[in-house]
Amino acid sequence: MDMVKQEMDAAIKHLDHAFQKIRAGRASTSMVQDVVVEYYGAMSPINQVANVSVPDAMTISIQPWDRSAINAIEKAIINSNLGFAPSNNGDTIILNVPPLTEERRRDLAKQAKAETEQTKVTIRNARQDGMKELKKLDGVSEDIIKDTEAKIQELTDKYVKLADEHLKAKETDIFKI
């Protein structure tokens, strides 16, 4: 039962992480957190080679700790297909976050819905794994098995509902102008 709950918790955490990558019109440091920069021959996350900040709602500022890395950071942002056109003033890279069009908002909502559906599949797979483990147990009464199956189903329903609530909140965020 604990294993099933842990898998479902992990699925919701993954959903939250996926939602952070789906931008909702405002600049956020999480938009670039997965950008990896080649720095002195090693691949490093952008936050390990530069200070990433959000000076206003439509701008992300990236200030490298080592000025020689500025071109590598700019190249990594372009190659990451995030849709940003970085501007480099020699010290800092500025990313302007364009306002979202209605079509782009719908696409982001579809992306969020797809992530939610994938999370629900993971939750249901956790339920299925839990049910299989129950059936493997020997010497346990049918009443205990039925009771545990009902608890696993309740847990599944709770986490599916939670995933839907996260989706609703994200869609509200995406469509907020």
C-alpha positions, 0 to 999 in steps of 0.5 A, spaced: 500 500 500 505 504 501 509 503 495 502 504 491 502 511 494 509 513 493 508 511 486 502 516 485 506 521 489 511 521 484 507 521 478 504 528 481 511 531 483 513 529 475 506 533 473 508 539 477 515 539 474 512 538 467 507 544 468 513 548 470 516 548 463 509 550 460 510 557 460 503 561 462 505 568 459 510 570 465 517 570 465 520 565 470 527 562 471 524 555 471 523 556 463 530 555 462 532 551 468 533 545 463 538 548 459 544 545 459 551 549 457 557 546 454 562 549 459 570 547 459 568 541 455 563 539 461 555 539 460 552 544 466 545 546 467 545 553 466 544 555 473 551 552 475 554 557 470 550 563 471 545 567 475 538 567 472 533 572 474 527 575 472 527 583 473 520 584 470 514 579 468 516 579 461 524 578 461 529 573 464 536 576 465 542 571 465 548 573 468 554 568 467 559 568 472 565 567 467 564 572 461 567 567 457 561 563 457 556 568 454 557 565 447 556 558 450 550 560 454 547 563 448 548 558 443 545 553 448 539 557 449 538 557 441 539 550 441 534 548 446 528 550 442 525 554 447 522 559 442 527 565 445 531 570 441 537 571 446 540 578 446 547 579 449 550 586 451 557 583 453 555 582 460 548 579 460 543 575 456 536 578 456 530 573 454 524 577 452 518 573 453 513 575 448 506 575 450 502 569 448 497 569 442 490 565 443 492 559 439 499 559 443 495 558 449 490 553 446 497 549 444 499 550 451 493 547 454 493 541 450 500 540 452 498 540 459 492 536 458 497 531 455 501 531 461 495 530 465 493 524 461 500 521 462 500 522 469 493 518 470 496 513 466 502 512 471 497 512 477 493 507 474 499 503 473 501 504 480 494 501 482 495 495 477 502 493 480 499 494 487 493 489 485 498 484 482 502 484 489 496 483 493 494 477 489 501 474 490 500 474 497 499 467 500 495 466 507 491 472 507 484 472 508 479 474 502 476 480 506 483 483 507 484 483 500 478 486 498 478 491 503 485 493 501 483 493 494 478 498 496 483 502 499 487 502 493 482 504 488 480 510 493 487 512 493 487 512 485 481 516 485 484 521 490 490 522 485 486 522 479 482 527 482 488 531 484 491 531 477 485 534 474 485 539 479 492 541 478 490 541 470 484 546 472 489 550 475 494 550 470 489 552 464 486 557 469 494 560 469 495 559 461 488 563 459 489 568 464 491 575 461 
